[in-house]
Amino acid sequence: MLPFPYAVEGGSGPKTIVFLHGFGACGEVWRNVAASLAPEAKVLAYDLPGHGRSLECEGMGGAKPAARAILADLAARRLRKVHLVGHSMGGAIATLMALADPGRVASLTLLAPGGFGPEINAALLRRYAAASGRKQVRACLAAMSGPRAVPSDHVVDALCRMRKQPGQLQALIDMAAAMTRDDRQGVIPRAQLDTLDMPVMVVWGAEDPLLPVGQAEALPSHFHLHHVLDAGHMLVEEAPDLIAEIVRRNTRRRVRRLRPALGAEAS
């Protein structure tokens, strides 16, 4: 078993942006977003534990062990401060990383993140987990996207290559079953989200068929929220230029100043 998840590294610049894909995907889905940001930042796109080139590595078994494994890899790379960008399950992992090691996270950009409410289209996620050929993968991507979105060939190709690895399909099926037990997903407590003091941007497609956009309504007041009209769940593929610009802007925002405790004087 590999000690750390696999990541593709590129770009150059004074800041490091870390990309965490959603369930059933791989680091290659960030290709267009990362290419847009690479001239100004170092970029790191992971294959999450249980996916692709991280099929057999430390961190399998859910979002929490995945978060620990990626934090360990960042430490091994001696990256002291990073900007995290996570989609869906990757958003849940990014949030857990920020909660576990807030000093390492300079900003948090979450695209339709998992764990922000119990509702999930469990049947669609399990169907996507079991998709094994181009036709099935493309149909699932279309079902998770906005009404006018067309899945890109490079993403379909990447996911099909990944799923041809021995053991990959069964790993996805098992993970999907664990993630959607009782047709619900696990939730990150709101009280924990309130403690995050780095810039946090949440982006959600208004037509998301997998995770309802209503889950964004109960966010902490200091979170910034961006609705993408006509978009579904697959924001990385549906609006790569917009996502790159949102990430760029969020990495430039200043750290939130925590309010002084009741009775304390502001400095």
C-alpha positions as CSV (number, residue, x, y, z in Angstrom):
1,M,0.0,0.0,0.0
2,L,1.3,3.5,-0.9
3,P,2.0,5.7,2.0
4,F,0.5,8.9,0.4
5,P,-2.1,9.7,-2.2
6,Y,-0.8,10.4,-5.7
7,A,-0.8,14.0,-7.1
8,V,0.1,15.7,-10.3
9,E,2.2,18.8,-9.7
10,G,2.6,21.8,-12.0
11,G,2.8,25.5,-12.3
12,S,5.0,28.0,-10.5
13,G,4.4,31.0,-8.2
14,P,4.5,32.0,-4.6
15,K,1.2,30.3,-3.6
16,T,0.2,26.6,-3.8
17,I,-3.3,25.6,-4.9
18,V,-4.4,22.0,-4.0
19,F,-7.3,20.4,-6.0
20,L,-9.4,17.6,-4.6
21,H,-11.9,16.0,-7.0
22,G,-15.3,14.6,-6.2
23,F,-16.3,10.9,-5.7
24,G,-15.7,8.7,-8.7
25,A,-13.4,11.1,-10.5
26,C,-9.6,11.7,-10.6
27,G,-7.2,14.5,-10.6
28,E,-7.3,14.9,-14.4
29,V,-10.8,16.5,-14.2
30,W,-9.0,19.7,-13.0
31,R,-7.0,20.0,-16.2
32,N,-8.6,23.1,-17.6
33,V,-8.9,24.9,-14.2
34,A,-5.4,24.1,-13.2
35,A,-4.0,25.2,-16.6
36,S,-5.6,28.6,-16.1
37,L,-4.0,29.1,-12.7
38,A,-0.6,27.5,-13.3
39,P,1.1,30.6,-14.6
40,E,0.6,32.3,-11.2
41,A,0.7,29.4,-8.7
42,K,2.0,26.0,-8.0
43,V,-0.9,23.5,-8.5
44,L,-1.3,20.1,-7.0
45,A,-4.1,17.8,-8.2
46,Y,-4.7,14.7,-6.1
47,D,-6.2,11.4,-7.0
48,L,-8.1,10.8,-3.7
49,P,-7.6,7.6,-1.8
50,G,-9.5,4.8,-3.5
51,H,-9.3,6.5,-6.9
52,G,-7.0,6.2,-9.9
53,R,-3.4,6.2,-9.0
54,S,-4.3,6.3,-5.3
55,L,-6.5,3.2,-5.5
56,E,-4.3,1.5,-2.9
57,C,-2.9,4.1,-0.5
58,E,-3.3,5.3,3.1
59,G,-6.5,7.2,3.7
60,M,-9.2,4.9,2.4
61,G,-12.4,4.5,4.4
62,G,-14.1,7.9,4.2
63,A,-13.5,11.6,4.2
64,K,-11.7,11.8,7.6
65,P,-9.0,9.3,6.8
66,A,-8.6,10.9,3.3
67,A,-8.1,14.3,4.9
68,R,-5.5,12.9,7.3
69,A,-3.6,11.2,4.4
70,I,-3.5,14.4,2.3
71,L,-2.4,16.5,5.2
72,A,0.4,14.0,5.8
73,D,1.4,14.3,2.2
74,L,1.4,18.1,2.3
75,A,3.6,17.9,5.4
76,A,6.0,15.5,3.6
77,R,6.2,17.9,0.7
78,R,7.0,20.7,3.2
79,L,4.1,22.8,2.1
80,R,3.4,25.0,5.1
81,K,0.5,27.0,3.6
82,V,-1.9,26.0,0.8
83,H,-5.1,27.1,-0.8
84,L,-7.6,24.2,-0.9
85,V,-10.2,23.7,-3.7
86,G,-12.6,20.8,-3.3
87,H,-15.5,19.5,-5.3
88,S,-18.3,17.4,-3.8
89,M,-16.6,14.7,-1.7
90,G,-13.4,16.6,-2.2
91,G,-15.1,19.6,-0.7
92,A,-15.9,17.6,2.4
93,I,-12.3,16.4,2.6
94,A,-11.0,20.0,2.2
95,T,-13.3,21.2,5.0
96,L,-12.1,18.5,7.3
97,M,-8.5,19.3,6.5
98,A,-9.1,23.0,7.3
99,L,-10.7,22.0,10.6
100,A,-7.9,19.6,11.5
101,D,-5.0,21.9,10.5
102,P,-6.4,25.5,10.0
103,G,-2.9,27.0,10.1
104,R,-2.0,25.2,6.9
105,V,-5.0,26.4,4.9
106,A,-4.8,29.9,3.4
107,S,-8.2,29.7,1.8
108,L,-11.0,27.3,1.1
109,T,-13.0,27.1,-2.1
110,L,-15.8,24.5,-2.0
111,L,-17.7,23.5,-5.0
112,A,-21.1,21.8,-4.1
113,P,-19.4,20.3,-1.1
114,G,-20.4,17.1,0.5
115,G,-21.3,17.0,4.2
116,F,-23.3,20.3,4.4
117,G,-26.6,18.6,4.7
118,P,-27.9,15.0,5.0
119,E,-29.8,15.0,1.7
120,I,-28.2,13.3,-1.3
121,N,-29.4,11.6,-4.5
122,A,-28.1,8.2,-3.3
123,A,-29.5,6.3,-6.3
124,L,-27.7,8.6,-8.8
125,L,-24.4,8.3,-6.9
126,R,-24.6,4.5,-6.7
127,R,-25.4,4.4,-10.4
128,Y,-22.4,6.6,-11.2
129,A,-20.2,4.4,-9.0
130,A,-21.1,1.3,-11.1
131,A,-20.8,3.0,-14.5
132,S,-18.2,1.0,-16.4
133,G,-18.2,2.0,-20.1
134,R,-18.1,5.3,-22.1
135,K,-21.9,5.3,-22.6
136,Q,-22.7,4.7,-19.0
137,V,-20.1,7.2,-17.7
138,R,-21.3,9.9,-20.1
139,A,-24.9,9.3,-19.2
140,C,-24.2,9.6,-15.5
141,L,-22.1,12.8,-16.0
142,A,-25.0,14.3,-18.0
143,A,-27.5,13.3,-15.3
144,M,-25.4,15.1,-12.7
145,S,-24.9,18.2,-14.8
146,G,-27.1,21.1,-15.7
147,P,-29.8,20.7,-18.4
148,R,-27.7,22.2,-21.3
149,A,-24.3,20.8,-20.3
150,V,-22.4,18.3,-22.5
151,P,-19.8,16.1,-20.8
152,S,-16.3,16.7,-22.1
153,D,-14.5,14.0,-24.0
154,H,-11.3,14.4,-22.0
155,V,-13.2,13.8,-18.7
156,V,-15.1,10.8,-20.0
157,D,-11.8,9.3,-21.3
158,A,-10.0,9.9,-18.0
159,L,-12.8,8.3,-16.0
160,C,-13.1,5.3,-18.3
161,R,-9.3,4.7,-18.1
162,M,-9.4,5.0,-14.3
163,R,-12.3,2.5,-14.0
164,K,-10.5,-0.1,-16.1
165,Q,-7.9,-0.6,-13.3
166,P,-8.3,-4.0,-11.5
167,G,-10.4,-3.4,-8.4
168,Q,-11.4,0.2,-9.2
169,L,-15.0,-0.4,-10.0
170,Q,-15.7,-2.5,-6.9
171,A,-13.9,0.0,-4.7
172,L,-16.2,2.8,-6.0
173,I,-19.3,0.6,-5.5
174,D,-18.3,-0.1,-1.9
175,M,-17.5,3.5,-1.2
176,A,-20.8,4.7,-2.6
177,A,-22.7,2.2,-0.5
178,A,-20.9,3.4,2.6
179,M,-21.4,7.1,1.8
180,T,-25.1,6.7,1.2
181,R,-26.1,4.4,4.0
182,D,-29.9,4.9,4.6
183,D,-29.9,7.2,1.5
184,R,-28.3,10.0,3.6
185,Q,-24.8,11.4,3.8
186,G,-22.8,12.3,6.9
187,V,-22.9,16.0,8.0
188,I,-20.1,18.3,9.2
189,P,-21.6,20.0,12.3
190,R,-22.4,23.7,11.8
191,A,-20.7,24.7,15.0
192,Q,-17.4,23.4,13.5
193,L,-17.9,25.4,10.3
194,D,-18.3,28.6,12.4
195,T,-14.7,28.2,13.6
196,L,-13.1,28.4,10.2
197,D,-11.4,31.8,9.9
198,M,-9.7,31.6,6.5
199,P,-11.5,33.0,3.5
200,V,-14.2,30.5,2.5
201,M,-16.1,30.6,-0.8
202,V,-18.9,28.1,-1.5
203,V,-20.0,27.6,-5.1
204,W,-23.2,25.7,-6.0
205,G,-25.0,25.0,-9.2
206,A,-28.6,26.2,-9.1
207,E,-29.8,23.0,-10.8
208,D,-27.7,20.5,-8.8
209,P,-29.5,17.1,-9.0
210,L,-27.1,15.3,-6.6
211,L,-26.7,17.6,-3.6
212,P,-29.6,20.2,-3.2
213,V,-28.5,23.8,-3.5
214,G,-30.7,24.5,-0.4
215,Q,-27.9,23.1,1.7
216,A,-26.1,26.4,1.1
217,E,-28.8,28.3,2.9
218,A,-27.6,27.5,6.4
219,L,-23.9,28.4,5.9
220,P,-22.1,30.6,8.5
221,S,-22.5,34.3,7.8
222,H,-18.8,34.8,7.0
223,F,-18.8,32.3,4.2
224,H,-19.2,33.8,0.7
225,L,-21.7,32.1,-1.6
226,H,-21.8,32.0,-5.4
227,H,-24.8,30.4,-7.2
228,V,-24.1,29.3,-10.8
229,L,-27.3,29.6,-12.8
230,D,-28.3,26.7,-15.0
231,A,-25.4,24.6,-13.7
232,G,-25.7,21.2,-12.1
233,H,-23.3,19.3,-9.8
234,M,-20.4,19.0,-12.2
235,L,-19.1,22.5,-11.8
236,V,-15.5,21.7,-12.7
237,E,-16.5,20.5,-16.1
238,E,-19.5,22.8,-16.7
239,A,-17.8,26.1,-15.9
240,P,-14.0,25.7,-15.7
241,D,-13.2,29.4,-16.6
242,L,-15.6,30.7,-14.0
243,I,-14.3,28.2,-11.4
244,A,-10.7,29.3,-12.1
245,E,-11.6,32.9,-11.7
246,I,-13.5,32.3,-8.4
247,V,-10.5,30.3,-7.1
248,R,-8.1,33.2,-8.2
249,R,-10.2,35.8,-6.3
250,N,-10.6,33.7,-3.2
251,T,-6.8,33.1,-2.9
252,R,-6.4,36.9,-2.9
253,R,-8.9,37.6,-0.1
254,R,-7.7,38.5,3.4
255,V,-8.1,36.3,6.5
256,R,-11.3,36.9,8.4
257,R,-10.9,38.7,11.7
258,L,-12.6,36.9,14.5
259,R,-14.9,38.9,16.6
260,P,-13.6,39.6,20.2
261,A,-15.2,37.5,22.9
262,L,-18.1,39.1,24.8
263,G,-16.8,41.6,27.2
264,A,-13.4,41.7,25.6
265,E,-12.0,44.9,24.0
266,A,-11.1,44.9,20.3
267,S,-7.4,45.7,19.8
